[in-house]
């Protein structure tokens, strides 16, 4: 019997099932499902051990590809425009409390399809996750991104994201998420106008300007507005600073005329689907390594790359 199979005492087939459960269910629920559906008793602890083992193997495999400068396998075909999105989500860890898990999503424009009048879907994506500092995360992303040509990065105002893209992929199109840009207007409007209708009217006017490549006009309007109090002045300075830093990434009419996306909604959906629905369930407290290994499995599953896990299991058999 192979070393890994002997270590866990279950067949390769069951190891696959256990990993599937481990990335999708609380370990205790996985134990119950195996018992109820298959009449097999595998403890929650064993499900955790097997799942974390192969999650760690995925981490080692990607690390080797990065070291060898090998092109990491991606389900996203290098055709046409390729969207790149990244953002952070907080996960509670035993060692350090709340810690940011950085998640990246890569997908082709051709895989973004309309399914209803006001509803679209992305049929295929690659997800990359890292619980820790952004340098390690970007190295993981680059293992997949380097061979794509027409990259379009959509993100919020996080400086580390824009610094990374500008330094590594200066040819990429950079777009500040439109909805984050609009959100920045709200604190200023709230401090300036007591009347909800006045706030709504002013904000709508600025939104229309933003959608018409008039970010400079919006900034001038805000700059010329006399603030009523200290809160208003602070909000004014904050929105002007944010727009000043991202002005070149706010040409929304130009982007829309080219048929490009201007919002990071797919990234918010990715956080819910890849991270929150598994790592942020009620009462869960993760070790840093455990969270990383399980999110590796989950990102692999959601990227339609489960064959990577199958291959690791076969290799260990």
Number of C-alpha atoms within 10 A of each C-alpha: 9 12 10 18 15 11 10 14 14 15 16 19 11 14 22 20 15 25 26 19 20 29 28 20 17 18 21 15 14 24 22 17 17 18 14 11 8 9 10 13 12 18 16 17 12 17 25 21 18 20 27 24 17 23 27 18 19 19 17 12 15 19 16 13 16 18 11 9 11 12 15 18 13 18 15 17 14 16 12 13 17 22 22 24 23 26 21 19 16 16 20 20 18 12 11 9 14 13 18 18 24 22 24 23 21 27 25 25 17 14 15 17 12 11 10 8 6 6 8 11 12 15 11 18 24 23 25 23 27 24 22 14 12 17 12 14 19 22 15 21 24 17 20 22 20 13 11 17 15 16 24 23 24 27 25 20 18 12 12 12 18 21 12 14 20 14 9 13 19 13 13 17 18 23 26 25 22 22 14 14 20 15 12 17 23 16 16 23 22 17 19 21 15 10 10 11 10 14 18 14 12 14 18 14 11 20 19 13 17 21 18 15 18 19 23 15 13 19 18 12 11 19 14 8 12 11 17 11 10 10 15 20 16 14 21 24 14 16 22 19 13 13 20 13 12 20 18 13 20 24 21 24 17 13 17 13 8 9 10 16 18 23 19 23 14 17 21 15 12 22 20 14 14 25 24 15 13 20 24 15 12 8 7 13 18 18 14 19 14 19 22 22 25 26 28 25 29 27 26 23 20 16 20 16 16 16 11 18 21 17 11 15 19 12 11 12 14
